[in-house]
């Protein structure tokens, strides 16, 4: 069975909250999804900082006149959102998810965190006791619906108003078949993107780790490289 966007569910009315929405990746995803008309909640430990980020996004070119982008504290965002994207720094990942466990119960949680370290030789994957960031999320959020996605999306491309299409594939790892369609539909709201199932949560480690390779590629070739899966 090949990729067929016409079979994806309608996610247009779902509110997407982004924890870490004031960082580069979170802001970029917020802008790109808001540009597609998705209701967006920017999350931060500081509600004021979150609203400042939301206000800045609302001023960017390409958003519809009725774009719904607001900011709030992380707890409020987790409570009010239908889908929550986790885009926080790795060193705060466990603490934030533990703090929001009850608010995230029953929610679709999309983890795009990459546990990476950096030294003089460049980026490298960090060991994670649970196996990967998304497996840590699953352990900390037993009542949430967990998947990994958007790990390899270039933040500069997401944030550039002059870029109309982002031609890459979003690799999705999850234990729930229904989540594949939901997250693929969310990815498809961004022109050029496809959401591709890439296995269960145990397969997310190498996806997260591969980001180190992409960073090295981008540095060497001065690019914003992503992933495209062939023959699908």
C-alpha positions in Angstrom: 0.0 0.0 0.0 1.5 3.3 -1.1 1.1 6.7 0.5 -2.3 8.2 -0.1 -3.1 11.6 1.5 -6.7 11.3 0.5 -7.3 8.6 3.2 -6.0 10.8 6.1 -8.4 12.0 8.8 -9.6 15.6 9.1 -7.5 17.3 11.8 -8.2 20.9 10.8 -10.3 21.7 13.9 -7.9 20.2 16.4 -6.0 22.6 18.7 -2.2 21.9 18.7 -0.3 22.9 21.7 3.5 23.1 21.5 5.5 22.7 24.7 8.8 24.5 24.1 7.0 26.7 21.6 9.4 29.6 22.3 12.4 27.6 21.0 13.5 27.5 17.4 11.9 24.1 16.6 8.7 24.8 18.5 8.2 28.3 17.0 8.9 27.0 13.5 6.3 24.2 13.8 3.8 26.7 15.4 4.3 29.1 12.5 4.0 26.5 9.8 0.9 24.9 11.2 -0.7 28.2 11.9 0.0 29.2 8.3 -2.0 26.2 7.3 -4.9 27.3 9.5 -4.4 25.1 12.5 -5.3 26.5 15.9 -2.1 26.8 17.9 -1.2 27.2 21.6 2.4 28.2 22.4 3.6 26.8 25.7 6.3 28.0 28.0 7.1 28.0 31.7 6.4 31.8 31.5 2.9 32.6 30.1 4.2 36.1 29.3 7.1 34.7 27.2 4.7 32.3 25.5 2.3 35.2 24.5 5.3 37.3 23.2 6.3 34.4 21.0 2.7 34.0 19.8 2.4 37.7 19.0 5.6 37.5 17.0 4.3 34.6 15.0 1.1 36.4 14.3 3.0 39.2 12.6 4.8 36.8 10.1 3.9 36.8 6.5 1.7 34.0 5.1 -0.7 33.6 8.0 -4.4 33.7 7.3 -6.2 36.8 8.6 -8.0 34.8 11.2 -4.9 32.8 12.4 -5.5 31.5 15.9 -2.1 31.6 17.7 -2.0 32.3 21.4 0.4 31.7 24.2 0.0 30.3 27.7 1.8 28.5 30.5 2.7 24.9 29.9 0.0 23.5 32.2 -2.7 25.6 30.5 -1.5 24.5 27.0 -1.4 20.8 28.0 -5.0 21.1 29.4 -6.5 22.9 26.5 -4.9 21.2 23.5 -6.1 18.1 21.5 -2.6 17.3 20.3 0.5 18.3 22.2 3.9 18.5 20.5 6.9 18.2 22.8 9.7 20.4 21.5 11.6 21.1 24.7 15.3 20.9 25.3 16.4 17.4 26.1 17.8 18.4 29.5 14.3 19.5 30.6 12.4 16.7 28.9 11.7 14.4 31.9 11.0 17.2 34.4 8.4 18.9 32.2 6.6 15.7 31.2 6.5 14.5 34.9 5.0 17.9 35.9 2.3 17.7 33.2 1.5 14.0 33.5 -2.1 14.5 34.8 -2.9 17.3 32.3 -1.6 15.1 29.4 -3.6 12.1 30.3 -5.7 10.9 27.3 -4.0 13.4 25.0 -2.1 12.7 21.8 1.5 13.6 22.6 4.0 13.9 19.7 7.6 13.9 20.9 10.2 15.5 18.5 13.0 15.8 21.0 16.5 14.5 20.0 18.9 13.6 22.8 22.1 15.0 21.4 25.5 16.1 22.8 28.1 18.3 21.2 31.8 18.4 21.5 34.8 19.4 19.3 34.1 16.5 17.0 30.5 17.6 16.4 27.1 16.3 17.3 26.5 12.8 18.7 23.6 10.8 20.2 23.3 10.6 23.9 22.4 7.3 25.7 18.8 7.3 27.1 18.0 4.8 29.8 14.6 4.0 28.3 16.0 3.7 24.8 14.9 7.0 23.3 13.3 10.3 24.2 9.9 9.1 23.1 10.2 5.9 25.1 11.0 8.1 28.1 7.9 10.0 27.3 5.8 6.8 27.2 7.2 5.7 30.5 6.5 9.1 32.2 3.0 9.5 30.5 1.4 6.0 30.9 -2.1 7.5 30.2 -1.2 9.5 27.1 -1.2 8.4 23.5 2.5 8.7 22.5 4.3 8.9 19.2 7.6 10.3 17.8 7.5 12.6 14.8 8.9 15.8 13.3 12.4 14.9 14.6 14.2 15.8 11.3 12.4 19.0 10.3 14.8 22.0 9.8 13.9 24.9 12.1 15.2 27.5 9.7 13.1 26.2 6.9 10.0 26.1 9.1 10.5 29.7 10.2 11.3 31.2 6.8 8.2 32.9 5.4 9.6 32.8 1.9 9.7 29.0 1.9 6.3 27.8 0.6 7.0 24.0 0.5 9.1 21.8 2.7 9.7 18.6 0.7 10.5 16.0 3.3 9.1 13.0 5.1 8.1 13.0 8.8 8.9 9.6 10.3 6.3 8.4 12.8 6.9 5.8 15.5 4.0 4.7 17.7 2.3 1.7 19.2 -1.2 3.0 18.0 -2.3 2.5 14.5 -4.8 5.4 14.7 -2.1 7.9 15.6 -0.3 7.2 12.3 -3.1 8.8 10.4 -3.6 11.7 12.8 0.0 12.7 12.8 0.4 12.1 9.1 -2.6 14.3 8.5 -1.0 17.0 10.7 2.2 16.8 8.7 0.3 16.9 5.4 -1.1 20.3 6.4 2.4 21.7 5.6 2.9 21.7 1.8 5.4 19.1 0.7 5.4 17.0 3.8 4.3 13.4 4.2 4.0 11.5 7.4 5.4 8.0 7.0 5.1 5.1 9.5 8.5 4.0 10.6 7.8 1.3 13.3 7.0 1.1 16.9 8.5 3.2 19.7 11.5 0.9 20.0 12.6 2.0 16.5 12.7 5.7 17.5 16.2 5.6 18.9 17.9 5.5 15.5 15.6 8.2 14.2 16.5 10.6 17.0 20.1 9.7 16.7 20.2 10.3 13.0 19.6 14.0 13.6 23.3 14.2 14.5 24.1 13.0 11.0 21.8 15.6 9.5 23.5 18.3 11.5 26.9 17.2 10.2 25.5 17.1 6.7 24.0 20.6 7.0 27.2 22.0 8.4 29.4 20.4 5.6 27.1 21.4 2.7 25.6 24.6 4.2 22.1 23.1 3.7 18.9 22.3 5.5 18.7 18.6 4.7 15.8 16.4 5.6 14.7 12.8 4.8 12.7 11.6 1.8 11.7 7.9 1.7 11.7 6.5 -1.8 9.3 4.1 -3.5 6.3 5.1 -1.4 
